[in-house]
Amino acid sequence: MLDFLGVERFDRLETHYKKYELFQGILVVLQKDSPLVNISSYQKRRDQAEMELGFLELLNGKL
């Protein structure tokens, strides 16, 4: 999956708490607290991260 998406997308990702290289992939932690603590904050961070990664354009075949 990482080969398909491209590492450079994740290099540019600014909306995250931590990023780890893990088993030839990347694990992205969006916030320190559990999403269950503040679901609204988590959803906003997830949406922002997806936008930065270009997922919408990818799904629409524009990349």
All heavy atoms as a GROMACS GRO file, in nm:
protein
  526
    1MET      N    1   0.082  -0.119   0.000
    1MET     CA    2   0.000   0.000   0.000
    1MET      C    3   0.087   0.126   0.000
    1MET      O    4   0.055   0.222  -0.068
    1MET     CB    5  -0.093  -0.003   0.122
    1MET     CG    6  -0.190   0.111   0.124
    1MET     SD    7  -0.302   0.117  -0.016
    1MET     CE    8  -0.439   0.028   0.046
    2LEU      N    9   0.195   0.123   0.077
    2LEU     CA   10   0.284   0.240   0.084
    2LEU      C   11   0.348   0.265  -0.052
    2LEU      O   12   0.365   0.380  -0.092
    2LEU     CB   13   0.389   0.221   0.191
    2LEU     CG   14   0.475   0.342   0.224
    2LEU    CD1   15   0.389   0.461   0.264
    2LEU    CD2   16   0.573   0.309   0.333
    3ASP      N   17   0.381   0.159  -0.125
    3ASP     CA   18   0.436   0.176  -0.259
    3ASP      C   19   0.335   0.247  -0.350
    3ASP      O   20   0.372   0.331  -0.432
    3ASP     CB   21   0.474   0.041  -0.320
    3ASP     CG   22   0.597  -0.020  -0.256
    3ASP    OD1   23   0.675   0.055  -0.194
    3ASP    OD2   24   0.614  -0.142  -0.267
    4PHE      N   25   0.209   0.214  -0.335
    4PHE     CA   26   0.104   0.275  -0.416
    4PHE      C   27   0.083   0.421  -0.379
    4PHE      O   28   0.073   0.507  -0.466
    4PHE     CB   29  -0.027   0.196  -0.399
    4PHE     CG   30  -0.144   0.260  -0.469
    4PHE    CD1   31  -0.155   0.255  -0.606
    4PHE    CD2   32  -0.243   0.323  -0.396
    4PHE    CE1   33  -0.262   0.314  -0.671
    4PHE    CE2   34  -0.350   0.382  -0.459
    4PHE     CZ   35  -0.361   0.378  -0.597
    5LEU      N   36   0.074   0.450  -0.249
    5LEU     CA   37   0.047   0.587  -0.204
    5LEU      C   38   0.169   0.677  -0.217
    5LEU      O   39   0.156   0.795  -0.246
    5LEU     CB   40   0.002   0.587  -0.057
    5LEU     CG   41  -0.134   0.524  -0.030
    5LEU    CD1   42  -0.158   0.517   0.120
    5LEU    CD2   43  -0.244   0.602  -0.099
    6GLY      N   44   0.286   0.621  -0.192
    6GLY     CA   45   0.410   0.698  -0.200
    6GLY      C   46   0.452   0.753  -0.066
    6GLY      O   47   0.373   0.816   0.006
    7VAL      N   48   0.576   0.730  -0.030
    7VAL     CA   49   0.632   0.776   0.097
    7VAL      C   50   0.630   0.928   0.106
    7VAL      O   51   0.609   0.985   0.213
    7VAL     CB   52   0.777   0.722   0.114
    7VAL    CG1   53   0.842   0.780   0.239
    7VAL    CG2   54   0.776   0.571   0.119
    8GLU      N   55   0.649   0.995  -0.008
    8GLU     CA   56   0.655   1.141  -0.007
    8GLU      C   57   0.527   1.205   0.046
    8GLU      O   58   0.531   1.312   0.105
    8GLU     CB   59   0.690   1.197  -0.145
    8GLU     CG   60   0.599   1.157  -0.257
    8GLU     CD   61   0.624   1.017  -0.314
    8GLU    OE1   62   0.733   0.960  -0.291
    8GLU    OE2   63   0.535   0.965  -0.382
    9ARG      N   64   0.413   1.140   0.027
    9ARG     CA   65   0.288   1.193   0.085
    9ARG      C   66   0.300   1.202   0.237
    9ARG      O   67   0.257   1.299   0.298
    9ARG     CB   68   0.170   1.101   0.053
    9ARG     CG   69   0.123   1.104  -0.088
    9ARG     CD   70   0.007   1.004  -0.101
    9ARG     NE   71  -0.024   0.982  -0.239
    9ARG     CZ   72  -0.116   1.050  -0.306
    9ARG    NH1   73  -0.186   1.143  -0.245
    9ARG    NH2   74  -0.138   1.026  -0.432
   10PHE      N   75   0.355   1.099   0.295
   10PHE     CA   76   0.367   1.094   0.441
   10PHE      C   77   0.479   1.184   0.491
   10PHE      O   78   0.473   1.234   0.603
   10PHE     CB   79   0.386   0.950   0.487
   10PHE     CG   80   0.263   0.867   0.464
   10PHE    CD1   81   0.245   0.798   0.345
   10PHE    CD2   82   0.163   0.861   0.560
   10PHE    CE1   83   0.130   0.723   0.323
   10PHE    CE2   84   0.049   0.786   0.540
   10PHE     CZ   85   0.032   0.717   0.420
   11ASP      N   86   0.579   1.207   0.408
   11ASP     CA   87   0.685   1.302   0.445
   11ASP      C   88   0.630   1.444   0.458
   11ASP      O   89   0.676   1.521   0.541
   11ASP     CB   90   0.798   1.300   0.342
   11ASP     CG   91   0.879   1.172   0.344
   11ASP    OD1   92   0.874   1.100   0.447
   11ASP    OD2   93   0.947   1.143   0.244
   12ARG      N   94   0.531   1.477   0.376
   12ARG     CA   95   0.471   1.611   0.378
   12ARG      C   96   0.361   1.627   0.483
   12ARG      O   97   0.315   1.738   0.508
   12ARG     CB   98   0.413   1.643   0.240
   12ARG     CG   99   0.516   1.657   0.131
   12ARG     CD  100   0.453   1.709   0.003
   12ARG     NE  101   0.339   1.630  -0.041
   12ARG     CZ  102   0.342   1.542  -0.141
   12ARG    NH1  103   0.455   1.520  -0.207
   12ARG    NH2  104   0.234   1.476  -0.175
   13LEU      N  105   0.318   1.518   0.542
   13LEU     CA  106   0.208   1.521   0.639
   13LEU      C  107   0.245   1.604   0.761
   13LEU      O  108   0.344   1.576   0.828
   13LEU     CB  109   0.171   1.378   0.681
   13LEU     CG  110   0.056   1.366   0.780
   13LEU    CD1  111  -0.075   1.415   0.717
   13LEU    CD2  112   0.042   1.222   0.825
   14GLU      N  113   0.167   1.706   0.788
   14GLU     CA  114   0.191   1.793   0.903
   14GLU      C  115   0.095   1.764   1.018
   14GLU      O  116   0.129   1.786   1.133
   14GLU     CB  117   0.176   1.940   0.862
   14GLU     CG  118   0.285   1.984   0.765
   14GLU     CD  119   0.274   2.130   0.728
   14GLU    OE1  120   0.212   2.207   0.804
   14GLU    OE2  121   0.328   2.166   0.624
   15THR      N  122  -0.025   1.716   0.988
   15THR     CA  123  -0.125   1.689   1.090
   15THR      C  124  -0.104   1.550   1.147
   15THR      O  125  -0.151   1.451   1.092
   15THR     CB  126  -0.267   1.703   1.032
   15THR    OG1  127  -0.282   1.833   0.980
   15THR    CG2  128  -0.373   1.678   1.137
   16HIS      N  129  -0.028   1.544   1.255
   16HIS     CA  130  -0.007   1.417   1.325
   16HIS      C  131   0.057   1.445   1.461
   16HIS      O  132   0.112   1.553   1.483
   16HIS     CB  133   0.083   1.324   1.244
   16HIS     CG  134   0.225   1.370   1.232
   16HIS    ND1  135   0.261   1.469   1.143
   16HIS    CD2  136   0.337   1.336   1.298
   16HIS    CE1  137   0.391   1.491   1.155
   16HIS    NE2  138   0.439   1.412   1.249
   17TYR      N  139   0.045   1.349   1.549
   17TYR     CA  140   0.112   1.357   1.678
   17TYR      C  141   0.248   1.287   1.668
   17TYR      O  142   0.349   1.340   1.709
   17TYR     CB  143   0.023   1.293   1.786
   17TYR     CG  144   0.090   1.280   1.920
   17TYR    CD1  145   0.122   1.394   1.994
   17TYR    CD2  146   0.120   1.155   1.973
   17TYR    CE1  147   0.184   1.382   2.118
   17TYR    CE2  148   0.180   1.144   2.097
   17TYR     CZ  149   0.212   1.258   2.168
   17TYR     OH  150   0.274   1.245   2.290
   18LYS      N  151   0.249   1.169   1.610
   18LYS     CA  152   0.372   1.092   1.590
   18LYS      C  153   0.362   1.013   1.460
   18LYS      O  154   0.253   0.975   1.417
   18LYS     CB  155   0.393   0.992   1.705
   18LYS     CG  156   0.403   1.052   1.842
   18LYS     CD  157   0.545   1.057   1.885
   18LYS     CE  158   0.548   1.110   2.029
   18LYS     NZ  159   0.676   1.113   2.084
   19LYS      N  160   0.477   0.989   1.400
   19LYS     CA  161   0.486   0.899   1.284
   19LYS      C  162   0.598   0.800   1.313
   19LYS      O  163   0.705   0.838   1.360
   19LYS     CB  164   0.522   0.975   1.156
   19LYS     CG  165   0.411   1.054   1.096
   19LYS     CD  166   0.444   1.105   0.956
   19LYS     CE  167   0.545   1.216   0.959
   19LYS     NZ  168   0.568   1.278   0.828
   20TYR      N  169   0.571   0.675   1.284
   20TYR     CA  170   0.670   0.570   1.305
   20TYR      C  171   0.686   0.489   1.177
   20TYR      O  172   0.587   0.458   1.111
   20TYR     CB  173   0.624   0.473   1.415
   20TYR     CG  174   0.596   0.536   1.549
   20TYR    CD1  175   0.467   0.570   1.586
   20TYR    CD2  176   0.700   0.557   1.639
   20TYR    CE1  177   0.441   0.626   1.709
   20TYR    CE2  178   0.674   0.614   1.763
   20TYR     CZ  179   0.544   0.648   1.798
   20TYR     OH  180   0.519   0.703   1.920
   21GLU      N  181   0.810   0.457   1.144
   21GLU     CA  182   0.833   0.359   1.038
   21GLU      C  183   0.822   0.223   1.103
   21GLU      O  184   0.885   0.196   1.205
   21GLU     CB  185   0.971   0.378   0.977
   21GLU     CG  186   0.980   0.506   0.896
   21GLU     CD  187   1.111   0.519   0.821
   21GLU    OE1  188   1.175   0.416   0.793
   21GLU    OE2  189   1.149   0.633   0.793
   22LEU      N  190   0.738   0.138   1.047
   22LEU     CA  191   0.705   0.011   1.110
   22LEU      C  192   0.683  -0.096   1.004
   22LEU      O  193   0.593  -0.081   0.920
   22LEU     CB  194   0.578   0.030   1.195
   22LEU     CG  195   0.531  -0.083   1.281
   22LEU    CD1  196   0.632  -0.111   1.393
   22LEU    CD2  197   0.396  -0.049   1.342
   23PHE      N  198   0.762  -0.201   1.007
   23PHE     CA  199   0.746  -0.314   0.915
   23PHE      C  200   0.728  -0.270   0.770
   23PHE      O  201   0.631  -0.303   0.704
   23PHE     CB  202   0.628  -0.402   0.957
   23PHE     CG  203   0.639  -0.457   1.095
   23PHE    CD1  204   0.555  -0.413   1.196
   23PHE    CD2  205   0.734  -0.553   1.125
   23PHE    CE1  206   0.565  -0.463   1.324
   23PHE    CE2  207   0.744  -0.604   1.252
   23PHE     CZ  208   0.661  -0.559   1.352
   24GLN      N  209   0.820  -0.191   0.719
   24GLN     CA  210   0.820  -0.141   0.582
   24GLN      C  211   0.697  -0.056   0.551
   24GLN      O  212   0.654  -0.046   0.437
   24GLN     CB  213   0.830  -0.258   0.483
   24GLN     CG  214   0.957  -0.337   0.500
   24GLN     CD  215   0.961  -0.460   0.412
   24GLN    OE1  216   0.858  -0.512   0.370
   24GLN    NE2  217   1.080  -0.508   0.385
   25GLY      N  218   0.642   0.006   0.653
   25GLY     CA  219   0.526   0.094   0.636
   25GLY      C  220   0.540   0.213   0.729
   25GLY      O  221   0.645   0.236   0.789
   26ILE      N  222   0.433   0.287   0.743
   26ILE     CA  223   0.431   0.404   0.829
   26ILE      C  224   0.305   0.400   0.915
   26ILE      O  225   0.194   0.384   0.862
   26ILE     CB  226   0.433   0.535   0.746
   26ILE    CG1  227   0.560   0.542   0.662
   26ILE    CG2  228   0.421   0.658   0.837
   26ILE    CD1  229   0.564   0.656   0.565
   27LEU      N  230   0.323   0.415   1.044
   27LEU     CA  231   0.212   0.424   1.138
   27LEU      C  232   0.197   0.570   1.177
   27LEU      O  233   0.293   0.633   1.222
   27LEU     CB  234   0.240   0.340   1.263
   27LEU     CG  235   0.142   0.356   1.378
   27LEU    CD1  236   0.005   0.300   1.339
   27LEU    CD2  237   0.194   0.287   1.503
   28VAL      N  238   0.079   0.626   1.157
   28VAL     CA  239   0.052   0.766   1.188
   28VAL      C  240  -0.043   0.770   1.308
   28VAL      O  241  -0.151   0.712   1.305
   28VAL     CB  242  -0.012   0.839   1.069
   28VAL    CG1  243  -0.048   0.982   1.106
   28VAL    CG2  244   0.081   0.837   0.949
   29VAL      N  245  -0.001   0.841   1.413
   29VAL     CA  246  -0.085   0.864   1.530
   29VAL      C  247  -0.129   1.010   1.521
   29VAL      O  248  -0.046   1.100   1.519
   29VAL     CB  249  -0.007   0.838   1.661
   29VAL    CG1  250  -0.095   0.863   1.782
   29VAL    CG2  251   0.052   0.698   1.663
   30LEU      N  252  -0.258   1.032   1.514
   30LEU     CA  253  -0.309   1.167   1.490
   30LEU      C  254  -0.308   1.256   1.614
   30LEU      O  255  -0.291   1.376   1.602
   30LEU     CB  256  -0.450   1.162   1.432
   30LEU     CG  257  -0.460   1.105   1.291
   30LEU    CD1  258  -0.605   1.099   1.247
   30LEU    CD2  259  -0.377   1.186   1.193
   31GLN      N  260  -0.332   1.199   1.731
   31GLN     CA  261  -0.335   1.280   1.852
   31GLN      C  262  -0.293   1.197   1.972
   31GLN      O  263  -0.296   1.075   1.968
   31GLN     CB  264  -0.473   1.341   1.875
   31GLN     CG  265  -0.583   1.240   1.899
   31GLN     CD  266  -0.720   1.306   1.903
   31GLN    OE1  267  -0.742   1.406   1.835
   31GLN    NE2  268  -0.811   1.252   1.981
   32LYS      N  269  -0.251   1.266   2.076
   32LYS     CA  270  -0.202   1.200   2.196
   32LYS      C  271  -0.313   1.124   2.268
   32LYS      O  272  -0.294   1.011   2.310
   32LYS     CB  273  -0.139   1.303   2.290
   32LYS     CG  274  -0.078   1.245   2.413
   32LYS     CD  275  -0.012   1.354   2.496
   32LYS     CE  276   0.051   1.294   2.620
   32LYS     NZ  277   0.117   1.396   2.702
   33ASP      N  278  -0.429   1.187   2.280
   33ASP     CA  279  -0.541   1.126   2.350
   33ASP      C  280  -0.615   1.026   2.261
   33ASP      O  281  -0.613   1.037   2.139
   33ASP     CB  282  -0.640   1.233   2.396
   33ASP     CG  283  -0.579   1.330   2.494
   33ASP    OD1  284  -0.492   1.288   2.573
   33ASP    OD2  285  -0.617   1.449   2.491
   34SER      N  286  -0.685   0.936   2.325
   34SER     CA  287  -0.769   0.841   2.253
   34SER      C  288  -0.878   0.915   2.178
   34SER      O  289  -0.931   1.016   2.226
   34SER     CB  290  -0.834   0.745   2.354
   34SER     OG  291  -0.941   0.676   2.295
   35PRO      N  292  -0.916   0.869   2.059
   35PRO     CA  293  -1.027   0.932   1.987
   35PRO      C  294  -1.156   0.932   2.070
   35PRO      O  295  -1.241   1.018   2.053
   35PRO     CB  296  -1.045   0.845   1.862
   35PRO     CG  297  -0.914   0.778   1.844
   35PRO     CD  298  -0.855   0.761   1.981
   36LEU      N  299  -1.168   0.838   2.163
   36LEU     CA  300  -1.289   0.831   2.245
   36LEU      C  301  -1.298   0.945   2.344
   36LEU      O  302  -1.406   0.980   2.391
   36LEU     CB  303  -1.294   0.697   2.318
   36LEU     CG  304  -1.297   0.573   2.229
   36LEU    CD1  305  -1.291   0.447   2.312
   36LEU    CD2  306  -1.417   0.574   2.137
   37VAL      N  307  -1.183   1.007   2.377
   37VAL     CA  308  -1.182   1.119   2.471
   37VAL      C  309  -1.243   1.243   2.407
   37VAL      O  310  -1.322   1.314   2.469
   37VAL     CB  311  -1.037   1.148   2.519
   37VAL    CG1  312  -1.031   1.276   2.600
   37VAL    CG2  313  -0.983   1.031   2.599
   38ASN      N  314  -1.207   1.268   2.281
   38ASN     CA  315  -1.259   1.386   2.212
   38ASN      C  316  -1.278   1.351   2.064
   38ASN      O  317  -1.192   1.378   1.981
   38ASN     CB  318  -1.163   1.504   2.228
   38ASN     CG  319  -1.221   1.633   2.176
   38ASN    OD1  320  -1.316   1.634   2.098
   38ASN    ND2  321  -1.164   1.744   2.219
   39ILE      N  322  -1.390   1.289   2.033
   39ILE     CA  323  -1.414   1.240   1.898
   39ILE      C  324  -1.419   1.354   1.796
   39ILE      O  325  -1.372   1.339   1.683
   39ILE     CB  326  -1.542   1.153   1.891
   39ILE    CG1  327  -1.553   1.079   1.757
   39ILE    CG2  328  -1.666   1.235   1.918
   39ILE    CD1  329  -1.454   0.970   1.738
   40SER      N  330  -1.471   1.468   1.833
   40SER     CA  331  -1.478   1.582   1.741
   40SER      C  332  -1.339   1.628   1.698
   40SER      O  333  -1.314   1.652   1.580
   40SER     CB  334  -1.555   1.696   1.806
   40SER     OG  335  -1.556   1.808   1.722
   41SER      N  336  -1.249   1.640   1.794
   41SER     CA  337  -1.112   1.680   1.764
   41SER      C  338  -1.044   1.577   1.675
   41SER      O  339  -0.976   1.611   1.579
   41SER     CB  340  -1.034   1.697   1.894
   41SER     OG  341  -0.898   1.720   1.867
   42TYR      N  342  -1.065   1.450   1.706
   42TYR     CA  343  -1.006   1.343   1.626
   42TYR      C  344  -1.058   1.347   1.482
   42TYR      O  345  -0.980   1.336   1.388
   42TYR     CB  346  -1.036   1.206   1.688
   42TYR     CG  347  -0.992   1.092   1.601
   42TYR    CD1  348  -0.858   1.057   1.593
   42TYR    CD2  349  -1.083   1.024   1.521
   42TYR    CE1  350  -0.816   0.955   1.509
   42TYR    CE2  351  -1.043   0.923   1.438
   42TYR     CZ  352  -0.910   0.888   1.432
   42TYR     OH  353  -0.869   0.788   1.348
   43GLN      N  354  -1.188   1.365   1.466
   43GLN     CA  355  -1.246   1.367   1.331
   43GLN      C  356  -1.189   1.483   1.249
   43GLN      O  357  -1.160   1.467   1.130
   43GLN     CB  358  -1.398   1.376   1.338
   43GLN     CG  359  -1.461   1.248   1.386
   43GLN     CD  360  -1.610   1.260   1.413
   43GLN    OE1  361  -1.659   1.366   1.449
   43GLN    NE2  362  -1.680   1.149   1.398
   44LYS      N  363  -1.172   1.599   1.311
   44LYS     CA  364  -1.114   1.714   1.241
   44LYS      C  365  -0.970   1.686   1.200
   44LYS      O  366  -0.930   1.717   1.088
   44LYS     CB  367  -1.120   1.838   1.329
   44LYS     CG  368  -1.258   1.894   1.346
   44LYS     CD  369  -1.259   2.012   1.440
   44LYS     CE  370  -1.402   2.057   1.468
   44LYS     NZ  371  -1.409   2.161   1.568
   45ARG      N  372  -0.891   1.626   1.290
   45ARG     CA  373  -0.752   1.594   1.259
   45ARG      C  374  -0.744   1.487   1.150
   45ARG      O  375  -0.661   1.494   1.061
   45ARG     CB  376  -0.677   1.550   1.384
   45ARG     CG  377  -0.657   1.665   1.483
   45ARG     CD  378  -0.582   1.623   1.606
   45ARG     NE  379  -0.443   1.590   1.580
   45ARG     CZ  380  -0.345   1.678   1.565
   45ARG    NH1  381  -0.369   1.807   1.573
   45ARG    NH2  382  -0.222   1.638   1.544
   46ARG      N  383  -0.833   1.388   1.156
   46ARG     CA  384  -0.835   1.284   1.053
   46ARG      C  385  -0.868   1.344   0.917
   46ARG      O  386  -0.802   1.315   0.817
   46ARG     CB  387  -0.937   1.176   1.090
   46ARG     CG  388  -0.938   1.061   0.989
   46ARG     CD  389  -1.063   0.980   0.995
   46ARG     NE  390  -1.177   1.064   0.965
   46ARG     CZ  391  -1.299   1.047   1.015
   46ARG    NH1  392  -1.324   0.950   1.099
   46ARG    NH2  393  -1.398   1.128   0.981
   47ASP      N  394  -0.971   1.429   0.913
   47ASP     CA  395  -1.010   1.493   0.786
   47ASP      C  396  -0.896   1.577   0.731
   47ASP      O  397  -0.868   1.575   0.610
   47ASP     CB  398  -1.134   1.579   0.806
   47ASP     CG  399  -1.259   1.498   0.835
   47ASP    OD1  400  -1.258   1.375   0.814
   47ASP    OD2  401  -1.358   1.559   0.879
   48GLN      N  402  -0.827   1.652   0.817
   48GLN     CA  403  -0.715   1.736   0.775
   48GLN      C  404  -0.601   1.649   0.722
   48GLN      O  405  -0.542   1.680   0.617
   48GLN     CB  406  -0.666   1.824   0.891
   48GLN     CG  407  -0.547   1.911   0.856
   48GLN     CD  408  -0.577   2.016   0.752
   48GLN    OE1  409  -0.690   2.065   0.741
   48GLN    NE2  410  -0.477   2.053   0.675
   49ALA      N  411  -0.570   1.541   0.792
   49ALA     CA  412  -0.463   1.451   0.748
   49ALA      C  413  -0.496   1.388   0.613
   49ALA      O  414  -0.411   1.379   0.525
   49ALA     CB  415  -0.437   1.343   0.853
   50GLU      N  416  -0.621   1.346   0.596
   50GLU     CA  417  -0.662   1.287   0.468
   50GLU      C  418  -0.650   1.388   0.355
   50GLU      O  419  -0.612   1.353   0.244
   50GLU     CB  420  -0.804   1.232   0.478
   50GLU     CG  421  -0.813   1.107   0.563
   50GLU     CD  422  -0.954   1.056   0.580
   50GLU    OE1  423  -1.051   1.123   0.536
   50GLU    OE2  424  -0.969   0.948   0.641
   51MET      N  425  -0.683   1.515   0.384
   51MET     CA  426  -0.669   1.619   0.283
   51MET      C  427  -0.522   1.640   0.247
   51MET      O  428  -0.485   1.647   0.130
   51MET     CB  429  -0.730   1.750   0.333
   51MET     CG  430  -0.732   1.859   0.228
   51MET     SD  431  -0.806   2.012   0.286
   51MET     CE  432  -0.676   2.073   0.393
   52GLU      N  433  -0.435   1.647   0.348
   52GLU     CA  434  -0.292   1.666   0.324
   52GLU      C  435  -0.233   1.549   0.245
   52GLU      O  436  -0.143   1.569   0.163
   52GLU     CB  437  -0.217   1.679   0.457
   52GLU     CG  438  -0.246   1.808   0.530
   52GLU     CD  439  -0.182   1.813   0.667
   52GLU    OE1  440  -0.087   1.736   0.694
   52GLU    OE2  441  -0.226   1.895   0.750
   53LEU      N  442  -0.283   1.430   0.269
   53LEU     CA  443  -0.233   1.312   0.199
   53LEU      C  444  -0.290   1.299   0.057
   53LEU      O  445  -0.242   1.219  -0.022
   53LEU     CB  446  -0.264   1.185   0.279
   53LEU     CG  447  -0.186   1.172   0.409
   53LEU    CD1  448  -0.244   1.061   0.496
   53LEU    CD2  449  -0.038   1.145   0.382
   54GLY      N  450  -0.390   1.380   0.026
   54GLY     CA  451  -0.448   1.378  -0.108
   54GLY      C  452  -0.538   1.259  -0.136
   54GLY      O  453  -0.553   1.217  -0.250
   55PHE      N  454  -0.602   1.206  -0.032
   55PHE     CA  455  -0.687   1.087  -0.050
   55PHE      C  456  -0.806   1.114  -0.140
   55PHE      O  457  -0.845   1.031  -0.220
   55PHE     CB  458  -0.732   1.032   0.084
   55PHE     CG  459  -0.627   0.956   0.160
   55PHE    CD1  460  -0.652   0.913   0.287
   55PHE    CD2  461  -0.503   0.931   0.105
   55PHE    CE1  462  -0.554   0.843   0.359
   55PHE    CE2  463  -0.406   0.862   0.174
   55PHE     CZ  464  -0.431   0.818   0.301
   56LEU      N  465  -0.866   1.232  -0.130
   56LEU     CA  466  -0.983   1.263  -0.211
   56LEU      C  467  -0.946   1.264  -0.359
   56LEU      O  468  -1.017   1.206  -0.442
   56LEU     CB  469  -1.044   1.398  -0.170
   56LEU     CG  470  -1.171   1.438  -0.242
   56LEU    CD1  471  -1.282   1.335  -0.219
   56LEU    CD2  472  -1.219   1.574  -0.194
   57GLU      N  473  -0.837   1.328  -0.393
   57GLU     CA  474  -0.792   1.332  -0.531
   57GLU      C  475  -0.757   1.191  -0.580
   57GLU      O  476  -0.785   1.155  -0.694
   57GLU     CB  477  -0.670   1.422  -0.548
   57GLU     CG  478  -0.700   1.568  -0.529
   57GLU     CD  479  -0.695   1.612  -0.382
   57GLU    OE1  480  -0.664   1.528  -0.294
   57GLU    OE2  481  -0.722   1.729  -0.354
   58LEU      N  482  -0.698   1.112  -0.493
   58LEU     CA  483  -0.664   0.975  -0.526
   58LEU      C  484  -0.788   0.894  -0.558
   58LEU      O  485  -0.794   0.821  -0.658
   58LEU     CB  486  -0.586   0.912  -0.412
   58LEU     CG  487  -0.526   0.776  -0.434
   58LEU    CD1  488  -0.418   0.781  -0.539
   58LEU    CD2  489  -0.471   0.720  -0.305
   59LEU      N  490  -0.892   0.909  -0.475
   59LEU     CA  491  -1.017   0.836  -0.497
   59LEU      C  492  -1.087   0.882  -0.624
   59LEU      O  493  -1.154   0.803  -0.689
   59LEU     CB  494  -1.110   0.854  -0.377
   59LEU     CG  495  -1.067   0.782  -0.249
   59LEU    CD1  496  -1.159   0.821  -0.134
   59LEU    CD2  497  -1.068   0.632  -0.270
   60ASN      N  498  -1.073   1.009  -0.658
   60ASN     CA  499  -1.137   1.062  -0.777
   60ASN      C  500  -1.053   1.043  -0.903
   60ASN      O  501  -1.090   1.090  -1.010
   60ASN     CB  502  -1.170   1.211  -0.758
   60ASN     CG  503  -1.280   1.233  -0.658
   60ASN    OD1  504  -1.369   1.150  -0.644
   60ASN    ND2  505  -1.273   1.344  -0.586
   61GLY      N  506  -0.939   0.978  -0.889
   61GLY     CA  507  -0.854   0.949  -1.003
   61GLY      C  508  -0.784   1.071  -1.061
   61GLY      O  509  -0.750   1.073  -1.178
   62LYS      N  510  -0.763   1.173  -0.980
   62LYS     CA  511  -0.701   1.295  -1.030
   62LYS      C  512  -0.552   1.300  -1.007
   62LYS      O  513  -0.488   1.399  -1.038
   62LYS     CB  514  -0.767   1.417  -0.964
   62LYS     CG  515  -0.911   1.432  -1.002
   62LYS     CD  516  -0.973   1.552  -0.935
   62LYS     CE  517  -1.119   1.565  -0.972
   62LYS     NZ  518  -1.183   1.677  -0.903
   63LEU      N  519  -0.494   1.197  -0.951
   63LEU     CA  520  -0.349   1.196  -0.928
   63LEU      C  521  -0.281   1.097  -1.019
   63LEU      O  522  -0.333   1.002  -1.061
   63LEU     CB  523  -0.318   1.161  -0.782
   63LEU     CG  524  -0.363   1.263  -0.680
   63LEU    CD1  525  -0.329   1.215  -0.541
   63LEU    CD2  526  -0.297   1.397  -0.703
   0.00000   0.00000   0.00000
